[in-house]
Amino acid sequence: MDFRRIQGLLSGTTGLIRRRLRNAQVWLALRSTRQKAVILSLAAATLASFLLRRALEDIWSGHTTYIGTFFLNFSQNHLQLSRLLHVCLNVVPDVEFLVLALAGLAYLMPALISRIEGNRALRRVVTATFVVFALLTVLVNAINREEEDHTKDDLNRTIKTQTRKLDEVSSSNSQLLRYFVSNKGLSEAERRENIEKSLRNEYILSHDPIDPEILAGAQMPPEAWMNRRLHELGESWTVSDDKSRRMIPTRPRSYVTFEDIPRFTGPNPGNSEGFQFQPGNVICFNVHYRASGPNPVEVNEIATVLYLEPNTDTDTQNGMLTDFTGYIEKERKEVKLASTTMSPGDSHFVTAFEPAASPMQKVIVTQELLDNLRIGSTVTFVMAEITYRDGDVLHHERECLWLQTPASPPGIWHQCDVFNRSD
């Protein structure tokens, strides 16, 4: 029973298909050759469009993107013309609605339609008008999409750059915090003070929003957060609520700051600074610093190091920072320096050498080194730290700079991504 039913359904379907095909053949037989060619062409075009839809989408997207990019770049390079282009592009969508409204109202005016149909020139004008506005619509959409993508790309690059810089600052602060936690060369009061400052910086970097008082340095982070971080660092001491909310003393601050940029020490008849190195010279730079403020300051330590590195990458700079902090700790253990007092306005300098260079074996300049510095295959870094005391408060002045090509005096110096936070 079921088999006969299925067989009947198949027979009916086959008969229906045959009747439709016969009707199509009769319909085509009544058409002219020209009409047949148009119908077959439309059918072939539809089938080809369906089969090649992915390729056509890619081609369409590529061409509209190219057009949008061209006009976007053109408008950015020609400001006056870009204003006119911007006005025209804003007008197109509004006029497009007007044209569509007129096209709809045309059905209510058969006399006008008959006149257009009977006049070839009018037909061409109307067709050209709609085609032009269709193309302008495509152009406007392409430019708007490209401008939107361009804006998004700029925003993403800015966010990535800011995030990278915050990560680098956070990494540098974490290294300093570990350094102060493990440093036994400082007095306990100095060590705790620097740990608290580093934790305050960490709190600012890891919280949003930030209390303006904490951001301005007039207040420390909450007691609970400070004590939790101290416990995680393995510290046995805590801060009280009064201390965590203490205000910075109103005593006028005095400073020790680096003065100008590192200065070349190449030979010259006047035996002065600022001249290029020559083959056979010792490569080193003088780093000047000055005291300012109402009170004298006590300079406890000065450390300056010259590095010659293959690039300015962040990993390279972090490696230098690790080496520099190790160098400072080693020197602190081996050499006990006496403190010096600087009055306001006093100025001195210290010379930065390569850290591996002993007094009897310094790095000598060669022509190859000069060529490498000129083309950028070797980059000069100068890293320095001054530890000084203003009254009872310990401070640090830090600086890390690298020398841009062609590395000729006085030089174009840039700040590193690390070790430029002073207190």
JORA-V934632 format. One record per pair of residues at least 24 apart in sequence whose C-alpha atoms are under 6 Angstrom apart, sorted by the first residue. I is the first residue (numbers start at 0). J is the second residue. D is the distance in Angstrom with one decimal. If there is no record, write none. Layout:
# JORA-V934632
i->I j->J d->D
i->I j->J d->D
This chain:
# JORA-V934632
i->63 j->141 d->5.4
i->67 j->141 d->4.9
i->67 j->142 d->4.1
i->67 j->145 d->5.6
i->217 j->246 d->4.9
i->217 j->247 d->5.4
i->218 j->244 d->5.0
i->218 j->245 d->5.8
i->218 j->246 d->5.7
i->219 j->243 d->4.9
i->219 j->244 d->5.3
i->253 j->291 d->5.8
i->253 j->292 d->4.1
i->253 j->294 d->5.9
i->254 j->290 d->5.7
i->254 j->291 d->5.3
i->255 j->289 d->5.6
i->255 j->290 d->4.5
i->256 j->288 d->5.5
i->256 j->289 d->5.6
i->257 j->287 d->5.9
i->257 j->288 d->4.1
i->258 j->287 d->5.2
i->258 j->288 d->4.8
i->261 j->285 d->5.6
i->261 j->286 d->4.9
i->273 j->408 d->6.0
i->278 j->364 d->4.9
i->278 j->365 d->4.6
i->278 j->366 d->5.6
i->279 j->363 d->5.7
i->279 j->364 d->5.3
i->280 j->363 d->5.6
i->280 j->364 d->5.3
i->281 j->362 d->5.7
i->281 j->363 d->4.6
i->281 j->364 d->5.9
i->282 j->364 d->5.9
i->283 j->351 d->5.5
i->283 j->352 d->5.0
i->284 j->350 d->5.6
i->284 j->351 d->5.3
i->285 j->349 d->5.7
i->285 j->350 d->4.4
i->286 j->348 d->5.3
i->286 j->349 d->5.3
i->286 j->350 d->6.0
i->287 j->347 d->5.7
i->287 j->348 d->4.0
i->288 j->346 d->5.7
i->288 j->347 d->5.6
i->288 j->348 d->5.9
i->289 j->345 d->5.7
i->289 j->346 d->4.3
i->290 j->343 d->5.1
i->290 j->344 d->5.4
i->290 j->345 d->5.5
i->291 j->343 d->4.6
i->291 j->344 d->5.6
i->292 j->343 d->5.8
i->295 j->341 d->5.6
i->295 j->342 d->4.3
i->295 j->343 d->5.9
i->296 j->340 d->5.7
i->296 j->341 d->5.4
i->296 j->388 d->5.8
i->296 j->389 d->5.1
i->297 j->339 d->5.7
i->297 j->340 d->4.5
i->297 j->387 d->5.4
i->297 j->388 d->5.1
i->298 j->338 d->5.5
i->298 j->339 d->5.2
i->298 j->387 d->4.2
i->299 j->338 d->4.6
i->299 j->386 d->5.5
i->299 j->387 d->5.3
i->300 j->385 d->5.7
i->300 j->386 d->5.0
i->301 j->384 d->5.9
i->301 j->385 d->4.6
i->302 j->383 d->5.5
i->302 j->384 d->5.3
i->303 j->351 d->5.0
i->303 j->382 d->5.7
i->303 j->383 d->4.2
i->304 j->351 d->4.8
i->304 j->352 d->5.5
i->304 j->353 d->5.8
i->304 j->354 d->5.8
i->304 j->381 d->5.9
i->304 j->382 d->5.4
i->305 j->351 d->5.3
i->305 j->352 d->4.9
i->305 j->353 d->4.6
i->305 j->380 d->5.8
i->305 j->381 d->4.7
i->306 j->353 d->5.8
i->306 j->379 d->5.9
i->306 j->380 d->4.9
i->307 j->378 d->5.6
i->307 j->379 d->4.9
i->308 j->377 d->5.6
i->308 j->378 d->5.2
i->309 j->376 d->5.7
i->309 j->377 d->4.7
i->309 j->378 d->5.9
i->372 j->406 d->6.0
i->373 j->404 d->5.4
i->373 j->405 d->4.1
i->373 j->406 d->5.5
i->375 j->404 d->5.7
i->394 j->422 d->5.4
i->395 j->421 d->5.5
i->395 j->422 d->5.5
i->396 j->421 d->4.8
i->397 j->421 d->5.3
